[in-house]
Amino acid sequence: MDHQELPNQDKTIPDQGHQFPHEQYQNASQTQVLSPSAATRTTKTYNMYYTTSRLNVRLHLGSPCVYYCQGTILTNKPQLQLRSGDSKSAPMVAFAKLHLTSRNLLIGSGDYQRDSEDKLVWEEIRREKLRLVRSDYEFDTAIGSGTRRTYSWKRDMESAMKTVYRCVDETGQVVISLLSGGMFNWKKGGEIEIVQGLDKSLEELLIVSALGIWAAEAGWSVFKGYPSGKDKDGPRH
C-alpha cells in the first residue's frame, strides 16, 4: 500500500467553507463541449484494475493503461490523484479529496503539488440527497466550455441488483457512467463508460468525479454493475 507522505510542496487545500471564484472562468477556453443533440453518442470504456494494493487502480482503454489512480489513506490532502500514465510517477492531471465527516467532496483539475494557485481549478461535489439506497451528487464547472454547467450523478435504480451510477449534463444526456466491481472483487474495481469527443480536461474531471464516488460509496457495494463474466478479462500489457 502507498502510505508514504507526499512531497511537502502541497498547495493549500480549500476547506469546506471555501468560495470558488466564478470570475476566474471569464477568460476560460471556449472549447466546445460535445453537442448533446448529436445523433450518435459513442462511448469508450475504461476498465479499472487494482494494482497490488486496493488503494490504487489502473484505467485501461483496451490494451494500454491510460490513467493511474493513486490512492492514499491520509486525510490532510487529496486521497485520489489521477495520473496520465501507468504509474504513480506519471504527471497528475486531476485529484479528489473526500471528507469523512461531510456530505461533500472536492475535485480538481491540474497538479495541486506543482501548479500555481491561479492554474488550479477546484470544484465541489455536493451530495444533494441522501436516501436509504442511494446518494445524489451534483457539481458545476466551466472546464470544456468557458461557462459553468451542471453535472448530476445518480444511482441507476432501474439496474436491479447492480451498482451503476450515471452522470447527466444539463440536457439530461448521460455523459459518463460508473459500474462498480463490488467490494469482494479483488481484481477489478469497476468500469467507467464516457462519451467520446469531450474536451480532455473535462473528461479527466468527470473521471476523477467518478472515482471519488466510487471511493466514497460505490466501491463498497456488494453488487457489481456489470456481468460477472467480464472479470475474466484482465489487463493486457
WOCORUR-V358971 format. One record per pair of residues at least 4 apart in sequence whose ideal C-beta (glycine too) atoms are under 7 Angstrom apart, sorted by the first residue. I is the first residue (numbers start at 1). J is the second residue. Records with the same first field share a line. If there is no record, write none. Layout:
I = J ; J
This chain:
1 = 53 ; 55
2 = 53 ; 55 ; 56 ; 70 ; 71 ; 72 ; 88
3 = 73
6 = 10 ; 77 ; 113
7 = 113
9 = 113
10 = 77 ; 112 ; 113
11 = 112 ; 117 ; 120
13 = 77 ; 97
14 = 18 ; 106 ; 122
16 = 99 ; 102
20 = 122 ; 123 ; 124
22 = 148
25 = 142 ; 146 ; 148
28 = 142 ; 146
29 = 146
30 = 146
31 = 144 ; 199
33 = 144 ; 145 ; 198 ; 199 ; 202
34 = 38 ; 195 ; 197 ; 198
36 = 169 ; 171 ; 173
41 = 195
42 = 196
43 = 193 ; 194 ; 195 ; 196
44 = 61 ; 194 ; 196
45 = 191 ; 193
46 = 59 ; 60 ; 61 ; 66 ; 191 ; 192
47 = 60 ; 188 ; 191
48 = 57 ; 59 ; 181 ; 188 ; 189 ; 190 ; 191 ; 192
49 = 57 ; 58 ; 60 ; 187 ; 188 ; 189 ; 234 ; 235
50 = 54 ; 57 ; 186 ; 187 ; 189
51 = 56 ; 58
55 = 71 ; 72
56 = 69 ; 70 ; 71
57 = 69 ; 189
58 = 65 ; 68 ; 86 ; 235
59 = 65 ; 66 ; 67 ; 69 ; 192
60 = 64 ; 65 ; 235
61 = 66
63 = 236
65 = 86 ; 235
67 = 82 ; 83 ; 84 ; 207
68 = 83 ; 85 ; 86 ; 87 ; 88 ; 90
69 = 80 ; 82 ; 211
70 = 81 ; 83 ; 88
71 = 79 ; 80
72 = 79
74 = 79
75 = 100
78 = 95 ; 96 ; 97 ; 112
79 = 96 ; 97 ; 98
80 = 95 ; 96 ; 208 ; 211 ; 212 ; 215
81 = 92 ; 95
82 = 92 ; 93 ; 94 ; 95 ; 204 ; 207 ; 208 ; 211
83 = 88 ; 90 ; 91 ; 92 ; 93
84 = 90 ; 91 ; 93
85 = 90 ; 91
86 = 90
91 = 111
92 = 111 ; 113
93 = 204
94 = 107 ; 108 ; 109 ; 204 ; 205 ; 208
95 = 108 ; 112 ; 208
96 = 105 ; 106 ; 107 ; 208 ; 211 ; 212
97 = 105 ; 106
98 = 105 ; 212 ; 215 ; 216
99 = 104 ; 105
103 = 127
104 = 124 ; 125 ; 126 ; 127
105 = 125 ; 212 ; 216
106 = 122 ; 124
107 = 123 ; 125 ; 205 ; 208 ; 209 ; 212
108 = 112 ; 120 ; 121 ; 122 ; 123
109 = 121 ; 143 ; 201 ; 204 ; 205
110 = 115 ; 119 ; 120 ; 121
111 = 115
112 = 120
115 = 119 ; 120
121 = 143
123 = 139 ; 140 ; 141
124 = 139
125 = 137 ; 139 ; 209 ; 212
126 = 137 ; 138 ; 139
127 = 135 ; 137
128 = 136 ; 137 ; 138
129 = 135 ; 136
130 = 135
134 = 154 ; 155 ; 157
135 = 217
136 = 152 ; 153 ; 154
137 = 153 ; 213
138 = 150 ; 152
139 = 151 ; 209
140 = 148 ; 149 ; 150
141 = 148 ; 149 ; 205
142 = 146 ; 147 ; 148
143 = 199 ; 201 ; 202 ; 205
144 = 198 ; 199 ; 201 ; 202
145 = 149
149 = 169 ; 170
150 = 170
151 = 167 ; 169 ; 175
152 = 167 ; 168
153 = 165 ; 167 ; 213
154 = 165 ; 166
155 = 164 ; 165
156 = 164 ; 165 ; 166
159 = 164
161 = 223
162 = 223 ; 224 ; 225
163 = 180 ; 218 ; 221 ; 223 ; 224 ; 225
164 = 177 ; 179 ; 225
165 = 177 ; 178 ; 213 ; 218
166 = 174 ; 177
167 = 174 ; 175 ; 176 ; 206
168 = 172 ; 173 ; 174 ; 175
169 = 173 ; 175
175 = 194 ; 195 ; 206
176 = 192 ; 193 ; 194 ; 195 ; 206 ; 210
177 = 193
178 = 190 ; 192 ; 210 ; 213 ; 214 ; 218
179 = 190 ; 191 ; 225 ; 226
180 = 190 ; 214 ; 218 ; 219 ; 221 ; 224 ; 225
181 = 185 ; 188 ; 189 ; 190 ; 224
182 = 221 ; 222 ; 223 ; 224
183 = 219 ; 220 ; 221 ; 222
185 = 224 ; 231
187 = 231 ; 234
188 = 231
189 = 214 ; 219
190 = 214 ; 225
191 = 226
192 = 207 ; 210
194 = 203 ; 206 ; 207
198 = 202 ; 203
199 = 203
200 = 204
201 = 205
202 = 206
203 = 207
204 = 208
205 = 209
206 = 210
207 = 211
208 = 212
209 = 213
210 = 214
211 = 215
212 = 216
213 = 217 ; 218
214 = 218 ; 219
215 = 219
224 = 228
226 = 230
